[in-house]
Amino acid sequence: MSSSDHEGAFSDGSQGDSAWDPLLKSAVEFAEIYHGSGTTYLHTNDPLKSTSYSNKSAVENPTGAVVPAISLATTFKQSTPGEPTARDDPNSFGLGYEYSRTGNPTRGVFERAVAAAEKAKFCVAFSSGSAATSAVVHLLRPGESVLCVDDVYGGTQRYFRRIVNPRMGIEIDFVDFHDESLVQTKVNSGIESEDGNVKLFWLETP
């Protein structure tokens, strides 16, 4: 999409002199404080400034770059001990920055951009698929169950069999998802029945 397509667009999602693609406009307007508005700060009449959703104050962007810079910092200066910097930066989700493991401007803008592109409210980025898998599994409690496609990635399968099941007490049911009747039976018994304990469907794309 050319830059002229975005001409006249404002950071609050309103329309300027030219019409937006309806899907793009919908994605940009789907926003709450800090979340889901991803790239809206790029679509502004003044390329030297963007808008913070926390207080609608102008945030300086002296270069006017439309591709966010990559932040290599691992530690961020605190205004006072225990007080993170830049809480009003929408890419910090209101938390500010202290260490890159808890928040990083590059990761924040990436998550917001993906959320906007997917018309989602949130996005969480991980450095690896294994890290994402571990985080999702930790949403479950002992005794609960996962209905998992049987040709899942080998690393996921081993993690489920060797760690999640024996050490966390979470049941893993590997099922051929091509067998619709079997999947329906598993759903009926594991989710729709009163004593069902299936809390998660696990599917992976090739």
HELIX and SHEET records of a PDB file:
HELIX    1   1 SER A    3  HIS A    6  5                                   4    
HELIX    2   2 PRO A   22  GLU A   29  1                                   8    
HELIX    3   3 THR A   40  LEU A   42  5                                   3    
HELIX    4   4 PRO A   90  SER A   92  5                                   3    
HELIX    5   5 PRO A  105  ALA A  117  1                                  13    
HELIX    6   6 GLY A  129  VAL A  137  1                                   9    
HELIX    7   7 GLY A  154  TYR A  159  1                                   6    
HELIX    8   8 PHE A  160  VAL A  164  3                                   5    
HELIX    9   9 ASN A  165  MET A  168  1                                   4    
HELIX   10  10 GLU A  180  VAL A  187  1                                   8    
HELIX   11  11 ASN A  188  GLU A  192  3                                   5    
SHEET    1   A 2 LYS A  49  THR A  51  0                                        
SHEET    2   A 2 ALA A  58  GLU A  60 -1                                        
SHEET    1   B 3 GLU A 171  VAL A 175  0                                        
SHEET    2   B 3 SER A 145  VAL A 149  1                                        
SHEET    3   B 3 VAL A 198  TRP A 202  1                                        
END                                                                             
